[in-house]
Each structure stands twice: as C-alpha cells, then as structure tokens.
Amino acid sequence: MDWPYQFLNLSQAEVHARRLSLDRYALYAQLSALIPIGLIWLYQTVNKSSSSRQKRDYTAVPSSDSFNTRKQGNGWSKLRWWLGEDVVAFGEVLGQRDQWAGGIFWAVWLLVLCVAGTGRDYMHLTKRFGIIAVSQYPMQYMLTLKSFNPVSWTLKLSHEETNRWHRVLARVTTFLLSLHTIFYYNYFIQNSILLAKLQSPVVIYGMLSFFGLNLMITTALRPLRKLSYRVFFVTHLLIALGLPLVLWFHAASSRKYMLEALGVFLLDIGFRKRDTITVETTISSIPGTSLIKIKVPVPRQRQNHFLRGVAPGAHVYVNVPPATRSAFRRKDVKAANNAAEVLFEFMFNPFTIAHVDQDSGELTLVARQREGPMTKGLARFASSPSPTAKKALLNIEGPYGAAKHFPALSLGSGFDRILLIAGGVGATFTIPLYRGIVAENPETKVEMVWTVRTAGEATWAVTENGARDILNDPNVHIYLTGNRSSAQEDGTGVGSGVDSAENPPLVYLGGGNDGAVALEMNTLRKTADGRVTGVPKERRTRPDLKKVVDEVFGHGPEERVAILVCGPTKIGKQVRRQVGRYVREGREVWFHNEGFGF
C-alpha cells in the first residue's frame, strides 16, 4: 500500500481549519485523561459512604506496590498480581507489567488521536504528534507533585505510586515528540531547506526542547540513577522549570498547556512551603552502626499537622537551609570552592518517621549513611566532638506516604492475620505500624520479622520514651545477619568481636534511673535487670522468608492475610515471590511493599 500522506499546498482557509482540528484533538487527548479522574472525584463527593468503603478496602487503583484480593474474583486477582511482576531485560528491571500494559494502551490511544481526521496532509500529521504530546504535559507534571496532587487525592495513591505512572506517560509523550521531530526533519530534507530551517529560532527552540527531554529520559534510566541520583534529580528539576518557557517560544499553540503545567508545578511548591518547618534539630549517630538519628521538636502551632495528623509509617523530606550548610561542609574544602554546598538547594532526602512523641512534641527520624552528600554531611555533623555542635537547623517537609491510604489493619477490620517484614532501617516504617495496630486492638494477630546486621541497629527502637518494649514482645522476631559488630572498641561504649554466647559484645544505651543499659550484639531479649539476652541461635542468621510466609498462611485457608514489607529491593522481591504462591491458590491477600532504593 502506498504511503497516504503528501506535502500539500493549502489555502488560508484550509490552514485555519487545520489549526482548529489540531486544537480540538489536543483537547480530546487532555480531557480523555482528566475526565475519568474527575468522574471518580464526583462520585466520591456525592456518595461519601461509597468513598469511605473504598478507602477501607484500598481497591481504588491497582499498583505494583499494593495489592488486594478481597471482594474480587480469583481470575481478576491473579491477573492483577501478574501485572505487578517486574519486566526484566539484560538483568535490568524495566518497570512492571501493568506499566507496560498501561503505557502501550495509552500510546495506542494517543496515536489514534494523532491520525484521526488528518486526511492526506503530511504536515497535519506531523503537527498533530507535537500538539497531542504537549497536551499531556499538565497531567505529566501533576503526577510528580508531592503536595498539590489531585490525582493522588482522588485515587487514594501516594506520591510514589503516582510517580511511577509519570514515568510511563513521560516515555509515551517523548515517543510522540520523537515522531514529531523525525517527521519535521524529513520534511526539511525532502524540500532541501534543512540548513535554512536550522537557523530559524522556532526550530532552535524545538531542538533545545527535544535535547532536554532526551537528557531527562537518559538520566532517569536506572543504572544512571544508581550512579548519581543527584544528577538525575537536578537535571529533572531544572529542565522541568525551563521546558515550558522554551516550548512557549517554539509553538504558540502549546502555550496554554505550558501555562497549566507550570501553574500546577508552582502551586505545588507553594503547598510544600506551607507544609515545611525550619527547626533546631538534634543529630546523633547510633554507636556501632552507620545509622543517624534526628530529633525534630515540632512547634506547638504545627503539631496538629506533624504529630496528630501523621499516619504510622509516614515520611518527611529533610533539607539543609543556608544557615546550616557551613557546618555540613567537609573540613578540607573551602567555602568558595564547595560545589556541594550549592547542591544542598536541590537536596530533599526522604526520612521515615520512626517515632512520634505526643507528650514532648518530637519526631524521631532514623536513616542509614549512604554515599550521597546529605547523609554523609549528617554523619560528619553527628560525629563532631563538641556536644553543642550536634544541634542544627533543618527544613522538615511533610508528612507524606501511602500509609494514610491503608485499610484499617487491627482485629475486626476484615483481616485475620497481619505480617510485617523489615530489613534494616525499613523498621522505621513497620515498627510505628506495629505499635499502632497493637495500640488500637491488642488482640490483633500481628507479627513482625526484622533483620538487622548488628544489635546496635536495633537500639533506636528500644530507647524512645514511652515506646512499647519491642524486645519483650513475643510477636517481634529480630534476626542478626552480621557475624561481627560494625565497630571496634573506641572508648565510647561500643564493643566488638565475634558473636558467641560465651563472650557477647555489648552496646551501651546509656541513661536510665538504674544506670546504663547494655545491649548484647548477639542477643536481643531484655531481662529484669535491663540486660538484653536470649535470642535463639537460629535467629543469628537470615530468616527463611519462605517459612515465614508459609507460617502466616498456615492457619487456615479461610483467613484473610495482610502483609507489609519495607527494606532493600531484594527482600521485597523475595517476599512477593512467596506470597504469589498463595495468591495463585485463591487466598485473600492484601500486600504492600514499601521498598526503598533506586
């Protein structure tokens, strides 16, 4: 079949009709994304009882991170679980199957809108690729927003969940803009006007836009994000701010969409400023570990927002204000040459709220030191020998997280059994959930499995004032995966040595009315005199996750089970693989993976 499109010479009236058609189909493309969300919002507003039930069951929109088989047919449940599996090529994860299915569907739909009504007009098709793509930009920007995010509000999704669909839409729009660029360059070459057009401001702006988009896509690739997340973040932020301005001058027809995209972006910044406090925090390192603890005193006028309104498992973003940056600077780097200090403007690191103290009005944040400048700077600051140097102003923004959309988990909520699994600092997510569930109903059948490298990494969970005694709880199972402590004896009370019952190394927690409390590095059961002893030998290794999952499902096929995981990607994948066996058998499961990583 011959290629149907041709270079046509149109009259002024035909050019005007083409312009109207381009604008109309761009509006169709934008409304096709917004109308379904608007209808859901309208339904929830009119029928509040249905909305509350939907929140309780948490079945609004499927995602790879959360899964619920309740009140669904087995066939649909199995399909949804299958769609949540990773797509892997050459050892790299390329998203999940639902992202690929949704992305292909949306790309096909937008391609239909690109072709429909274009006739034989090559330039109409070429322009349609561009205008349909930019019509998606307001939604694409909206899906990235943390605070002002109508999609998140309506569909009961966290920022992390909407952001994964932002990545899908970004690839679809970049594909369309690539076709737009290729078709235009083909037109220039076929008509021997390429060199002249390359000097045109309109074409130059288009080239800059296309280069910026490809730079964003490239830095967003998982291997490059792992190499330097900061480069990815700064690149995205700068291009996201500059792209609407460049496209404004490239094509007048795109201006209303660029205004919408930039408007929601700036509005979100305003909401985030509203949800940010700047307070003097206390920063300390946890002896014998690479963990950092931050105590955040919340001003009284903001406590309703940060303390009483926070859901267990929520997180905040931490940023270093200008007044504090000099204290985080490496001692061997002069301020005039310290590029890292400038980077602090773009550093907003997520920290899970490990503990909320309603009496003192304090939040406790715990994180592990990584290779990035933020946690390295915090660790250097915490290791300062001067006690007064441990206090620093920090910007705290939030709270955020998927936890506020969780179903009720305590006994009587519809779940017969709950399993929480944490790896390392992932317990900052699961421990608040565990305490909240037990506080709401002590009869709830809930267990928590927590793996730590050394016992020192568990100390933050047992030293909070008024915190439930995790160590004495028979439903909390702590596994030590390291053979040696992470630090040698340095005079600070941190011991070292091989785990053994005969010579257990100790971490001194300090304080208390009865003197220091000693925590053994190879045992984690508290005795009456304050010592921590007695973890069975079989828990001085990694847990058998298959056995753990089998045990929680082994109490009867009629039981409804909720499983929540937070930890390194490998743990989440292992647990999901084991839970999948029971989903395929038709068991009623609610699964959530609060995985961290890149």
N, C-alpha and C positions, 0 to 999 in steps of 0.2 A: 504494500500500500504506500502511495506517495505521501511525503511529508505535507500536511494540510496547511501549514502556516506560511504566509508570504509577507514580503515588505510592501505594504500598501500606501498609496498616496491618498490621504483622507482630506475631505473638505473641512472647513472650520466647524460646521455643524456636526459632522461625524466625530471630530476630535472632542467636541464638547460632550457628545453622547457617550464617548468612551470614558471621559473623565467622570461622568455621573455613574456609569457602570462600575468603574473602579472603586469609587467611594461607597457605592451600595453593597458590593460584595465584601469589601473590607468591614463594613458594619455588620453584615451577616456573620462573618468569621468571629468578630469580637463578641457579638451577642450570643452566639452558639456556645461560648464558654461561660458567659456571665448569667444567662437566663436560667440554666439548671440550678446554679448555686442560689440565685435569687428566689426560685420557686421553693427550694428546700428551706430557706430562711423564712419565707412567708408561711409555709406550712407549720414550721416550728413556732412561729409567733402566734398564729391563730389557734393552734391546737397544742397548748402548753403541756397537757397531760401526756400526749404522744412524745413531745420533746423530752420530758423528764424520763420517760421509759426508755427512750433511745439512748439517753446519757447513761442510764443504769446498765443497759446491756452492751453499750460501747460497740454498736454494729453499724455506725453511720457510714463509714467508708473503709474498705479494706486497705491494709498497708502491709509491707513486709515486716514491720516491727511488731505489730499487734495482730492477734488472730483470735476469733471467737467462733466456736461451732454451735453455740447454744441457739435453739429455736431455728435451726437451719437443717435442710436435708443433707444426708450424708454425701450425696453426689456433689452438691454445691460446696460443702465444707472441704471435701477432698480437692476440688478444683481450686479453691482459694488458697489452700495450703500449697498446692503445686505451683501456683502462680507466684507465691512468695519465695520460691527457691532461687538461688543465685544462677546467673548466666556467666559461665567461666570460659575464657578463651586464652590459650597460651599461658595458663597459670594466673591470669588476672581476672578479677571479678568485674564484669561489665554491667552491673546493676542486677535487678531481679526480673523475673519473667513478667510480672504484672506491669513493670515499667516498659518493657519491650512491647508487650501487647497493647498497652495504652498508647504508647508513642507511635506505633505503626498505625493504629486506628485513627489517631488524631492527624497524623501526616497524610493519610489517605483522604480524610475528610477535607482538610485544607487544600489538598491538590485538586479535589473535585471543585471546590470554590475557585481555585485558580484558573481552571479550564472552562468552567461553565460560562456560556454566553460570549466567549471571545471570538467565535467565528473563525475566520482565516487570518486574522490580524496578528502578525508576529509581535508587534510592539505592545499590543493589548495584553497578550500572554506574558510578555517579559515584565511589564509594569505590574501586572496582577501578582506575580510571585513576590515582588517587593512590598506592595501595599498590604497583602494578606499577612505577610510575616510581621510587619511593624504593628499591625492591628492587635497582635498577640502580646505586645510588649507591656501594656499596663498589667495584664494578668501575670506575665512572666516576672515582673518586678514585685507584684503583690505576693507571689508565692514565696519570696525570700524574706518577707518582713517578719520581724520578731514580735512587735507590739501591736501595730495597727495592721491587722491581717484579717479581713472579713472572711476569707476562705477558711482560716483556722477556727474562727468563732462559729461559723455556720456548720462546718462538717465535724467539729469537735476533734480537731487534729492539732498536734504540736507543731512548732516551727520546724523541727527535724523531719517530720513527716511531710509537710508541705514542700520543704526544700528539695526533697528527692524528686517531686514532680516538676519543680522548677528546672531541674537538670534535664528532665525529659523534654519539656517544652523548649528549652534553650537549644537543644540539638535539632528539634523539628524546625524552629524558625531559622537557625543557621543553615540548614539544608535548603530551605526555600530561598534565602538570600544568596546562597551559592548559585542556585539556578538563575536567579535574577542577574547576578554578576556575569555568569557564563553566557547567558543569552544576550546581554548587552554587548559584551566584548565580541561575540560572534557577529553581531550587527555592525560594530565598528570595523571589524576586519573585512567583512563581506562588502562593505561600502567604501573601503580604503580611506577611512577617516580616523583610524586609531591614534596616530600621532597628534592630530589636532585635538581630539577629544581628551587625550591625557593631560592637556594643558588647561582644560576647562575647569573652573572652580567646582562646578557641580560634580564632575567626575572625580576630582581630587577628594572632595568630601566623602564621596561614596567609597573610594579606595581606603581612606582612613577608617571609615566605619567598618568595612569588611576586614581590614587588618586587625582592628581592635577586637572584633568578635572572635576571630580565629585565635588571637592571643588569649582571650578568656577561656575558650574551649580547650586550648592546649595546656594552660596552667591548671585547668580543672581535672586533667587526667590523673588517675590515682597514683601512678608512680611519681609524677611531679609534685603532687600534693604531699606525698610522703617525704620527698626530698626537701621541700621548703613550703610548708603551709603558709608562712608569712608572705612569700612571693605571690602565691595564689590569692590570698585574701586582699592584699594591697592592690594587685592588678585588677581584681574584680571591682573593688570599691571605686578606684579612680576611673575605670572605663565606664562603669555604671553611671557615674556622675557626668562624664564627658560625652557619652554616646548620644543622649538626647539633643545636646547642643549641636553636635556635628550633623546629625540627621535632620535637624531643623533647617540647616542651610542646604542640605543635599536635596531635599524634596519637600515642597510646601504642603503636599497632601498628607505628609506624615506628622505635621506639627501638632494636631490635636491629640494624637496618640502619644507623642513625646511629652506633651504637657501633662497628660493623665499619668504616664509612668513616673515622670519626675515629681509630680504632685504627691502621689501616694508614697514615694520614697522619702520626700522631705517631711511629709506628715508623720511617717513612722519615726523619723529622727526626733521630731518634737515629742511624740509619746514616750520614746525611750528616755529622753532628757527628763521628762516628768517622773519616770519610774527609776531615776538614779539618785542615790545619795552619796555624798562625799563625807566620809567619817574617818576618825583616827582609829585604826585597827591595831591589834596586837598580832605580830607574826612570829611564829616559832617553828623550829624543826623538831621532829619527833626523834628522840635519841635512838641510834642504831638502825635507822631507816633512811630512805630518801624521800620521806613524806614531809609535807609542810602543812601547818595548821594556822588558820587565820580566824581570829575572834573579831566579830563585827558588832559593835554596840549600835543598835538602831535608835535614832532619835524618837522621842515619845510621839511626836506628831506623825511619824511614818510607821508606827508599829502595827497599826491595823493592816497596812498593805504588806509589810515584810514579815510579820510574825503570825498574826491571827488569820491572815488570808492565804498563807502558804500551804500547799499540799505536800504531804510527805513524799520525798523523792524529787522535789523541785530543785532547780539550779539557778544560779545568778551568774552574771558576767562581771569580771573584775578588770578594771582599767587603772593604770597608774597616772595620776594627774601631774601637771608640770612641777608642782611644788615638791614632789617626792622623787622625781626621776634622778636627781643628782645622787641620792642615797643608793639607787639601784645600779649606778654606773660601776663598771669594773675599775678597780683602783689604778690599773696600768694604762687607762685610756683617758686622755684629756677631753674636757667637755667640747672643745672646738672641733674635735675630730670624731666625736662619738655619734656615728650614724644610728646606732641602736637607740639612742635617746629620742631621735625623731620617729623611729618606728613605734615607740610607745603610743603615739597618736592613733595607730592602727591596731593596737593590741586589745582585744576584748576576749579574754580567756574564760571559758565556762568552768565553774566550780560548783559541784553538788553541795547542797546544804545538808551537812551531816547531822546537825543537831540544832534545835530551836529551843532556847531557854526563855519561856514566857515570863518568868519572875525577874530575871536580870535584863531582859530585852536584848539578848545577844543571839547572833547566828554564829555557828561554827562551820567553817569550810575546811576541807581536807583535800589535798591533791598531791600527786607524785611529781617530783622534779623530772622534767624531760629535757630535751636538747634545745627547746625554744628559749628566747631571751626572757620571756615573762617568768617562767618557773625558775630559770637559772638566777634571775635577778632577785626573786623572792628568797631563794635558798641562800644566796650570798648575804642578803639583808638579815635573814634569821640567824646566820652563823656569826654575826657581829659580836665581839666580846663585851661590848657595852650594853648593860641591861636597858638603858634608856633608848638605845638605838633600835629596839625591837618594835617601837610604835611608829606607824606611818599612815599618812593619809592615802586612802584608796577610793576610787569610784566603784560603787556597787550598784549594778543594774539588774532589775528583775522583779519578782521571780518568774521563771519560765519552766516549761517541761510538759510532758504528756500526762503526768500523774494526775493533774486536775480533771482529766477526762476519763480516768479509770472508773470501772464499775465499783460498787461497794464490795469489799472483799471479806468482811467479817462474817461470822456464822449467822445464817438467816438471810444472807444476801443472794443465795442461789448457788453458791459454791460449797461443796462438801469438804474440800481439802485444798490447801494452798502450799506451794513450794517456792521458796525464794533462793536463788543461787547467785553468789557474788564471787568475783575474783579480785583480790587486792583492794584498791580503793573503790571498786564497784560497790562495796558495802556501804559507802556513803549514801547510796540510793536505796539499798534493800533494808538497812537497819532502821531508818525512820519509818519505812513502810511496815516492817515487822512490829515495831513498837506501837504504831498507830492502830494496826489490826488488833493486837492483843489488848490495847487500852480500850478499844471500842467494845470488844467482847472477848474476855479471857478464855471462853470455851471454844473459840475457833481452832480448828485443826490446822495449824500452820507450822511449818518447819523451815529453817534456814540453813543452808550449807555455805560456808565461807572459807575460801582458800587464801592463805597469806604465805609469803616467803619466810618470814620470821615472826615470832610472837610480838616483837616490838611494833609491828604494823597493826596490831590489834589494840594497842594501848589507848588510842584516841577514843575508842568505843566504850571504854570502861572507866574513864576519868571525868566524864561530864557530870556536873552537879545534878542530882536528881534523876539521872538516867537509869533506866531499868537495867538490872545486872545481867548483861548478856552472858557472862561466863558461867553463872549458876543456872542458866536456863537449859533444861534437858532437851529442848527442841531446837537449840542452836548448835550446830556441829562445825567446829573450826578445824581446818586441816592445815598443817605446816608443810610447805612444799620444799623449803630450803634445808640443807644439811648443816649449814653454818650460819652464825649470826652475821649481819651485814657490816659490823664494825668491830674493830679491836678495842680492847680496854684502853680508854683515853683519859681516865680520871674523872669522867662525867657520870659514872654510874652505869655505863653501857658495857656489858660483858661480851665475851666472845668464846668460841670453842665449838666442838662437835656436840651435836645433840646426844645426850646419854642420860639414863636415869641416875647414874652414879654421880655425875658432875654437871648438873644443869646450869648453864649460864643464865644470868639474871639481867632484867631491865628494871631500874628503879623508877617508879612512877612519881615518887616524892609526895610531900604534903600529907594531909590527913591528921586527925587527932591522935592517932596511935603511932605516928612516925611514918617513915617511908613504906610504901607498898612495893614488894618485889614481884616482878613478873618473869617467870622462867621462860627461856627461849624455846624449850622443847615440851612444855606442858601448859595447859590452859584451863585449869579448874580451880576456882578460888576456895580456900579453906577458911575456917573461922578466924584465924589469926591474920588474914589478909594476904597470905601467900597464894599463888596460883599454881595448882598442881593437878596431875592426874589425867591428862588427855591420853586415851588408849594408844598403844603403839601403832595400831592400824591407821590412826589419823595423823601420823607423822609422815604423810605421803600425799600424793594427789588423790582426790576422791574418784571412785569409779562412777562416772556420771550415768552410765547405763544402769547400774544397780540402783543409784539414787532415784532415777526416773521410774524404774520398774517398781520400786517400793511404794512410791506415791500413788501409782495407778493400780497397785495390787490389792486394794481394799474392797474391790467390788466394781463390776462393770457399770453399775448404775450411778456411781459417784461422778459428780462434776468437779473438774480439777482446774485450778488456776496456777500457772507457772510464770514467774517473772525472773529474768536473768539480767545481770549487769556485770560486765567485765570485759576482758580482751575479746577480740573478734573470734578467736579460736574457741573459747568457752561457749559463746552464743551459738556457734555453728554446731558444736558437739551436742549441746542440749536440744537444739531444734531437730537434729537428725534423730535423736532418741524419741522425742515427743511425736515426731511424724509417724512412727510405727503405730501409735495409738490413735492418731487422727485417721489413718487409713483403715483402722478397725472400726471406726464409727464412734469413738469415745467423745464425750462433750468436754471440750478444752477451751480455755482462754489463755493465750500465750502472748507475752510481751518481752521483747529483747531490747533493753536499754543499752545496747552495745556502745563502746567508745573506741575511738581510733580514727583512721582516715578512710 
